[in-house]
């Protein structure tokens, strides 16, 4: 497409303006001041094609000059594809639309048809979207053109890339969308299987489990059915065996009957044989018994004689012992009488001695009581003294200390006091204070003057001597010492130290008495109580009293004589007792010997009696045997019995041999075995019948469940699910394979067709930025990164000027590629390159000039210097 | 002359796993209806009774409802029906014939041949069964069952006291026609013929084969087949036999019963035309909802044609009871061709992707399979994309 000319009338602020653009692929710079209507050019082209002449769209209405009711008219002459045409429209008033097509064939259209035809031609020959995307409008933010989804550009790029993406890329994209949609029926966008497949697999698993369960049940049932059949067969076999064994058992019972008969016959023989043997034994015993009886009788008679002689000896011994015994017993009686007497005397002497002992004890107890009473009385006095006495060692020590202090102080006073010595020349009565003292001549009286001393010789003189003032302190001390002493004495109620010492002595004596009493009490009472002492004393009194009353006090006079008498009586008694015991022992010995002889006599007497009966018995037995027959008869009978016994033994052994020949044990074993086998078979038969009943019942119950048809239904469902799943998986795999293959090829193609545009951008960019300028485009054909001097930066981080320059270069590159494809559009840049420095403007001028050789470039600017460096550009000034 | 119905192998309660749920429901119902229709028709045709030569039920463990519905269908027929336990429903411990459900719901006209004692059905006719005691008997059941029977009197013999005709009812493979020769329970054909020679049998009604089969020249030994087909391997299913017994003559007349069809088409596909021919064939098929179709496909198709084939099959699945595309993947090769993509206007990366996938699709492994599917998907999506 190429715009040859545009004419505007009454368009916004433009009354009338016609612009004629340069010839083949040149750059046209439309320059003029602001508000002259440069930007109206691209707007007018859009309105002309987009809006009908009666449009009330805001952008149409805004074209009418403000305040002027005039018609706005746009006329455009252009070449596009094979068409050369003039298209005009008048808006607002006298509206009209006219289209004149001169090539390839003349056409003329008016009104709505003209609009539609013009639109049709435009869309047929121009990628309108690309055309609009490549424009830069005045004041437009510096950005990259949105050409990524542009069909023309894509086709051109595809063409440039060798047609990898396909000439009809819209169809390819639609196909890819359809394939993607198909893929997404089975998979998520991230490639995971969708739920449908999982659900179907789960359903299949459930169906498989159900089928397996039913198969198991069916097999179990089949097993039971088979088992039933086997049990029936086994039952029949056992029943037959039962019959066979019953017959066998019958046969064995017959054999056992014969055996029984033979046994009974043998037993008959045996019993009779036993009897014959007994008879034989009896006969032989008779013969033997007779011989034995004769011998026995002789022995018994000899023994009887021996016993008679011994009995006679024993009788004599018995008589002798009896006389000795009588003598000893008389002696014993005498001794017993003497012993009785002596025992009485000894007892009386002992009692006497006890009586005297108790009397002594009683007296001693009286003395003890007195000692105790005395000790108690003394202790009581002492305790009373102790209770009233306030004198203690401590107090007495304190009085002694005070007294000593008093003496010391007094001595000090006296030593310090002056003294008055009176030497008597003749007898004289001297008054000292109130006291009259008779003094003899030659007497010398000396007084220490510790206090004023008043001496007078009555009627003669009165002498008062006073101690000096320096003794006052000593006297006060003396007074104090005296007071202390007096106070201490008064505390215990004594006059002086001597009294106190006396009292202390009394106290210590009292304390000693109390201690003495305690000792006495302990000594006299020992561990006993006073009460026990009293009781003992009372008991002794009673016994002494009784003894005196009953025996008159005994023979003794004191305890010692009593002791001597008692000891003598006891010795006498012991002597007689010893004699008596000795006599007793002798009597016992005699009696024992008598008993022994008596026992022997009884034994011999009993034996003699037995012998009499044995002799009688032996005589009787011999006589009995002899009475029936003589020895020869007896032996003849024995021989006869032996013959009979032999006959019966032979009979018994014959039958017995017959029995043995039939092997009765083996016969019985076999019969028992047959019976056991029969019992076993019958037991097995019952077990088989029981098992059969159990299994058959189970089979009947399961048979009613319709297992086979349930299995068939389940298996059908399983098979259908498996088939359906197989189909679904097959479709899913096909969709996945198609999708992945298609996507891979598409990505390869996109990468390939981006390359021509990249090459073109870099080619133009190197004019501006240098030989190492490189760019990386994204899938939307926008510059993602720019590399310069080996440094790669994201597009967005570049300077505004650089971004603007690359934005224009990208547009130019797109437009050039499209232009090479024959479907190019004019590139209109309105007020661009506002951010570029002069150097870059120079280089951008070169870029625009290069582009101008391939396509129509229309530069609208109010700053003509910006495009000063665009070589070969046509300038249109407004 | 005595007329009776010989049928067998109803296998009520049978499930075909390949059938969708609704088709299975139809299949099940139609089998009850076939029994009902057959028995009513037999009565109308003058049959005195019907013998079912084994496999009345699919198994002994059929659903209670199956038993009750089967007996109800039998009860609607006004003729005696004698059922023989076969290998599917043997007289073992789980036998359906002794189940409380069966015993309670059994109508009066139905009886079970529990053993080989002759059953007098009137008009001088005896029916003797050789029921299966277990699923896997280890010997022939027929000759021991029928060999001890008294020979029949000659028809028309004056003052004959015994029966005139005797029908043996048995189940299992006859060694002259069975495929599995080592089955110990096979019925020996020669011994059976001897039973006829000894006048112990007049007619032997066999079950087990689902295809109608005449087993002897005289037409006295027959498999009636199943009244509804159950598998592709069956050659003449969906039949029953109306048998006339007369003096010295036995005549068995096959009657069509079944409504279902198991069809297998073996088709070679090499072009769009072949695919369209198949589409036409499917379109023209009658009674689709009761047709189980197996397509055994081979050949080689380009992607577009394969996509069309898939559409045809998928559409068919909506109409037919079941369509089973059988065979190995390599029997029908999918070969993506330039033509598959030429009209799609794919260029650029889409074209490149197609080339990549075509390379993978040429392989025979799983990835190749996925790649072919991916290309088919691409063709479909490209066609749907405006």
Interface residues (C-beta under 8 A of the other chain):
Chain A: X158 X163 X164 X165 X166 X167 X168 X169 X171 X172 X174 X175 X176 X177 X178 X179 X182 X218 X221 X224 X225 X226 X228 X229 X695 X696 X699 X700 X702 X703 X704 X705 X706 X707 X708 X709 X710 X712 X713 X715 X716 X719 X720 X730 X731 X733 X734 X735 X737 X738 X741 X742 X744 X745 X746 X748 X749 X750
Chain B: X13 X15 X17 X18 X19 X20 X21 X24 X58 X59 X60 X61 X62 X63 X64 X65 X66 X92 X93 X94 X95 X96 X99 X100 X101 X133 X134 X135 X345 X346 X347 X348 X349 X350 X351 X352 X353 X356 X357 X360 X367 X369 X370 X371 X373 X374 X375 X376 X377 X378 X381 X382 X384 X385 X386
